[in-house]
Amino acid sequence: MSQPDDPGETERDRRGTNIFLLVMFALVAGGGIWLAKAMVDARRADECIAMGRRDCAPIEVPPR
């Protein structure tokens, strides 16, 4: 006969797994938001260039 697992150990393992999954979800969600924002910026720049404008990506120069 096998002995039942220690409930405290199982609870600790579950909590660790949940924290890991929460961190991974936050990373994936953050990466998705960053990627979507980068795609919107690229589309805006592409549309600006397609219109023939020259000031699509302004260059910031520090003041003298």
TIRO-554865 format. One record per residue: residue in one letter; x, y, z of N, C-alpha, C in turn. Coordinates in steps of 0.02 Angstrom, whole numbers, padded with zeros to 5 digits, always signed. Example, Ala and Ser with C-alpha at 12.3 -4.5 7.8 and 13.67 -1.06 7.14 Angstrom:
a+00660-00284+00390+00615-00225+00390+00660-00165+00390 s+00642-00112+00354+00684-00053+00357+00645+00002+00394 
//
This chain:
m+00042-00059+00000+00000+00000+00000+00044+00063+00000 s+00023+00110-00040+00061+00173-00042+00029+00222+00007 q+00072+00264+00034+00048+00314+00081+00025+00376+00043 p-00027+00410+00067-00050+00470+00034+00003+00525+00037 d+00003+00567-00014+00050+00623-00015+00035+00671+00042 d+00087+00706+00063+00079+00756+00116+00039+00814+00087 p-00019+00832+00117-00060+00885+00090-00024+00952+00087 g+00019+00967+00135+00057+01029+00134+00103+01033+00074 e+00135+00979+00057+00181+00977+00000+00142+00987-00065 t+00084+00956-00070+00043+00962-00130+00019+01035-00137 e-00002+01065-00081-00024+01134-00082+00033+01180-00103 r+00092+01168-00079+00151+01209-00095+00167+01202-00170 d+00165+01141-00195+00178+01129-00266+00127+01165-00310 r+00065+01161-00290+00012+01194-00328+00020+01270-00328 r+00038+01296-00270+00048+01369-00265+00106+01391-00309 g+00160+01353-00308+00218+01369-00350+00201+01366-00424 t+00163+01315-00442+00143+01308-00512+00097+01366-00533 n+00052+01386-00489+00006+01441-00505+00044+01507-00513 i+00093+01518-00470+00134+01579-00475+00173+01578-00540 f+00202+01522-00558+00239+01516-00620+00194+01530-00680 l+00134+01501-00680+00088+01511-00735+00065+01584-00739 l+00055+01616-00682+00035+01687-00681+00090+01730-00711 v+00153+01717-00693+00209+01755-00720+00214+01744-00795 m+00207+01682-00817+00211+01667-00889+00155+01701-00927 f+00095+01701-00899+00038+01734-00930+00051+01809-00937 a+00078+01840-00884+00094+01911-00886+00146+01926-00939 l+00196+01883-00946+00247+01893-00997+00218+01887-01067 v+00177+01837-01078+00146+01827-01144+00099+01885-01160 a+00060+01907-01111+00014+01963-01123+00053+02027-01137 g+00106+02040-01098+00148+02099-01110+00181+02096-01178 g+00205+02038-01197+00236+02031-01263+00186+02042-01319 g+00125+02018-01310+00073+02028-01360+00055+02101-01368 i+00050+02136-01312+00034+02208-01314+00091+02246-01349 w+00153+02229-01331+00211+02262-01362+00212+02249-01438 l+00199+02187-01458+00199+02170-01528+00143+02206-01566 a+00084+02209-01537+00029+02244-01570+00045+02318-01578 k+00074+02348-01527+00092+02419-01531+00146+02431-01584 a+00195+02386-01588+00247+02392-01639+00218+02386-01709 m+00169+02342-01718+00138+02333-01783+00098+02395-01803 v+00064+02426-01755+00026+02487-01769+00074+02543-01790 d+00129+02551-01754+00179+02602-01771+00208+02590-01840 a+00222+02528-01857+00250+02512-01923+00199+02526-01978 r+00136+02511-01965+00084+02525-02014+00076+02600-02026 r+00079+02639-01972+00074+02712-01979+00132+02739-02020 a+00192+02714-02006+00251+02737-02043+00245+02717-02117 d+00220+02657-02130+00212+02633-02199+00161+02676-02236 e+00105+02692-02205+00055+02733-02236+00082+02803-02249 c+00121+02829-02203+00150+02896-02211+00198+02897-02270 i+00240+02847-02275+00288+02842-02330+00252+02833-02397 a+00198+02795-02396+00159+02783-02458+00127+02847-02483 m+00112+02894-02437+00083+02958-02458+00136+03005-02486 g+00200+02987-02479+00253+03028-02506+00277+03082-02458 r+00258+03078-02396+00280+03128-02348+00353+03116-02328 r+00386+03168-02307+00457+03162-02288+00468+03165-02213 d+00417+03183-02175+00425+03190-02103+00391+03133-02065 c+00397+03073-02090+00364+03015-02060+00396+02992-01994 a+00461+02998-01990+00497+02977-01930+00541+03035-01908 p+00514+03080-01868+00553+03138-01848+00615+03118-01807 i+00668+03153-01819+00731+03140-01783+00737+03194-01730 e+00743+03172-01668+00750+03219-01613+00823+03238-01605 v+00835+03303-01607+00903+03329-01600+00906+03367-01534 p+00956+03353-01492+00960+03389-01429+00974+03463-01440 p+00946+03506-01398+00959+03578-01407+01032+03595-01395 r+01055+03647-01428+01124+03668-01420+01133+03710-01359 
//
